[in-house]
Structure formats: C-alpha cells, structure tokens
Amino acid sequence: MPQVLITGAARGLGRALSIEAHRRGCGLWLTVRSETDKAALLTELPGANVLIADLTEMDVSDRMAKWLSEVAIDVLICNAGTGSKGPTVDTATAEQIERVLQTNCLGTFATVKGALPALRRSTQASIVTISSRRGSMAMQAEGAAKGSGCSYSYRISKAALNMLTLCLADDLEEEGITVAAIHPGRLLTKMASSDASMTPETAAERIWHQIQTGQLVHRSLWSTEKGLLPW
C-alpha cells in the first residue's frame, strides 16, 4: 500500500487529494491546522494519520520527522498554501508578502526537510509541490497575469516555490527522488480566480492519475489543464 503525505488536507484541493488517495488504496498521512479540522477529516477518513501543525512554526520539521519516524513515504504532496489581497504596488504590503511567502514557500521547505528521512526509506519516492501558473516567470514576462487581480504576494510566493522545487530536483536527483511542481488548474475554491472552472475533485483525480501512471516528469511544471508549462 503506497503511503502518502498531504499537507493542508482539511479543505479544498488538499481534502480532494486525500479522498482520491484513499479511493486509490493509499495509506494517508495528513496535516491540518486545528483539532476541529482533524475531527472532521477523521470522520470522513477514519483510517488516516493526522498531524495538527502550523507549517510556519520553527519546530515543524523536527515534529514531522518524529511523526514519520517509522514509515516510508512514497508520495509527498505539498499542498498547504494561502493568498492575500494586494494586486498593485499601491495595495500590496510587505507584511502580506512576508506572510504568504512564509506559508507557500518556507512552509514547503520545512515540510520536505521533515519528511525527507521517510521519503528516503521509500524505494520510489516523489515530491509534488502545488504551484500555480502565476508563479511561472516565463508566463508573467509575457503579461499573463496583467489585469488579472492576482496579488503580489501570491505571485511572488509561487515563483519562489518554483525555485525551491528546482533546487530540490537538483539536490535529490541522484537519490532517485522525483520532484515536480503542479499547477492544479483554475479551481472553484475559496481562493478561486475570476476564471475558475474546475472542481477540486476533478483536479485531484488528474493529479493522482499523473503520479500513479508514472507520467510525473522530474524537474517539470505541469498543469492539469494544459500539460507542461514553462518555468
């Protein structure tokens, strides 16, 4: 039974990814932010292992390593993320950017650092970071986000996450760990863009299909809607 770790599993895409993983017969290791979220998730997925964790806290890597000390994790999906307002230089603030960067990029770094011993115990491990088309420097250079209303903090944090993904891909390649970023699509969630059109459930099915059929390409940014995207 493949063992999977999914962060931000309480709602939206994280919840959908967890339910789809369960449907596919995977063992679940999930992180949430509160006791309420844990109780709700265990009602729906009673066999899951659930850790309450704020991924921005200093001790989260150590806590995660201890939690996973007796398991081999085959797939890590770094899904936990946040956003904010502030689509222009006049409306964005340094505090917004710092907060979102802390969760979307540094929280992912802390997660990978804590989970790495468990990933190394797997014979075929994969790390997936949930990124965004708005983090693609090439697409932004062509004006893809101009007038979209997408915040400075979100775009900056996802671009940083993409660089983290590439750093991990370089670092872990010789160990045989596949590392890739996925843009899940324009999802109908609380953080939805104005052109959102896909349910989290559809995105989750496509993401798991990509992973389990061996189509996840190392060092790639892949979209559930358009295939490979430029970095």
N, C-alpha and C positions, 0 to 999 in steps of 0.2 A: 504494500500500500504506500503510494507516494505521500510524503509528509510536506505540507506547505505552510508557510508563514505569510500572513497577510496583515499589514498594518492599516489602521483606520477602517476597521471592519464593521463598525456599528451601523453605518447607513450608506446610501448612495452606491457608488461603484464598489466600494470595499465590501459591503453587505452582499451585493450581487455576485462578486467574485467568490466570496465564501460559500454561498449557497450552491453556485455552479461547481465549485471544487468538491463539495460534499456529494453532489449528484454524480460526480465522476469517480467517487470512491476514494477520495484523498483523506488523509488524516489532517486535522485542522489545528493550527496554532495561530491565534488571532490576538491583535491588540486593540483595545478600546480606551476611552478616556475616563469612564466613570463606572461605579457599581451598577447604576441603572442600566447603562448600555450593556454591561456584562450579563445581567439578569435577563434582559430582553433577548440577547443573542443566544444564550444557553437554552432558552425556551424554544427557540427555533432550531438550534443546532446542539442538541443535548450532549453529544459526544466530543464537542470541541474543547480544546485547551485555551483558556482566555487569560491574558495578562492585562491588568489595568496599568497604563503607562502614558506619561507625557513625554513624547519623544524629544522634547527640547530640554529636559532636565539633565543635569550633569552626570548622574549615575545610571542613566538608562542603558548604556552599553554593558555595564557590569551586571545589571539586573537581568538583561536579556540573555547574556551568556550563561548565567546561573540557571535561569528558567529552562534553557535549551540544552543543558549540560549532558543529558542522556538520550538525545535524539539526533538523528541525521536529517537535516532539512534538505529536501530536493529542489524546492522552488521557493524563492523569496520574492514576494510582490510588495514593493514599497509604494503603497497607495496613499498613506496619510498625507493630507495637504490642506491648504487653506488659501484664501484670497482676501482681497480688500477693495475698497473704492480708491479713486485717485487715478483717472486715466490721463491727466495732463500734469505738467510740471507745476501748475498753479494749485492743483488739488491734491497731489501726492505729497506725502510727508516721509521724512527719514525714518520716523518711528514705524510707519506702515511697512516700509521696505524691509527694515530690520526684522520685524515680527514675522512676516511671511517668508523671508529668506531663512530664518531660523527653523521654521517648520518644514518647508518644502525642500530645502537642500541639506542643512545641517542635521535635521532630524533623520533624514535618509542616511546620511553618513554614519550617524550614531547607531542606527538600526543595523546597517551592514557590518559595522565593526563588532557589534554584539553577537550577531548571528553567524559570523564567519567561521568560528570553530565548528558549529553544527553543519554548515554548508560543506566544509572540508571533509566531514565524515560521510558525505554522500558520494556515490560513485559517478554521478552525472548531475551536478548542481547547476541551477540557473538563477540569475538575479534579474528581475524586471523592475525598472523604475517607471512609475506612471507620470509621464511628462505631458507635453502639450505642443500643438502646432505653434502656439505663441512663444515657445522657447526656442524655436528654430531661428538662428541668426540669419541664415540664408533667406528664409521667407520674410523675415522682418526687414531685411535690407531691400527687398522688392516692394515694401509697403503693404504687406499682407494684413497688418493689424491697424493700419491707418484708419481712423474714424470708427474703429470697432467698439470703443468704450472699454477695452481691456486695460486693467490698471498697470501702472509702472511696476508695482510690487510683484504682481503675478508674472508678468513677462520677464522681469529680471531674475526672479527666483527659479523659473523653469529653465531659463538659459543657463543659470548656474548648475541646476540639476543635470542638465545635459552634459556639461563639462565634467561633473562628478561621475556620471555614467561612463564617459570615455576614459577617465582616469582609472576607474575600476576595471574596465575592459582591458586596458593595457597591463595593469598590475596583476590581474588574475588569469590572464590568457594561458600562461604556461602551466597553470594548475588544472586546466580543462574546464573552468567555470565560465559558462556562457553569461554574458552581460549585455543587456539591451534596454532601450527606452521605448515605451509605447505611448502614443497619443490615442486615448480611448475613443475619440470621436466627439461630436458636439452633443453632449449628454443632457438629457432632461432631468437635471438635478437642481438642488438649491443654488449652486454656483453657475447655473446654465448661462451660456452666451445667448445673444439675441437670435442666433440662427440655429439653436439647438433642435435636434430632430431624432436622436437615438435614445432608446431606453438604456439604463444601466445593465439590465438583464441581457439585452442583445449584445452590448459591448463585452460583457463578461464571457458570454459564450464564444465570441470571436477570439478573445484573448486566450482563453483556455484551449481552443482549437489550435491556435498558432503554437502554443507551448507544447501541447501533448502530441502533436503530429510532427514535431521536430523541425518546424518551419521558422522558429525563432532564430534570427541571424545575429551572430555575435557582432558587437560594435555597431548596431543599427538603431535608427529611429523609425519606428513602424507605426502606421496609422490603421485603425480598424476600417476606415473608410477609403483610403487612397493608397494603401501599401507603403512602400518605403518613402520617407521624407528626407529632404536634405537637412543636415545639421545646422 
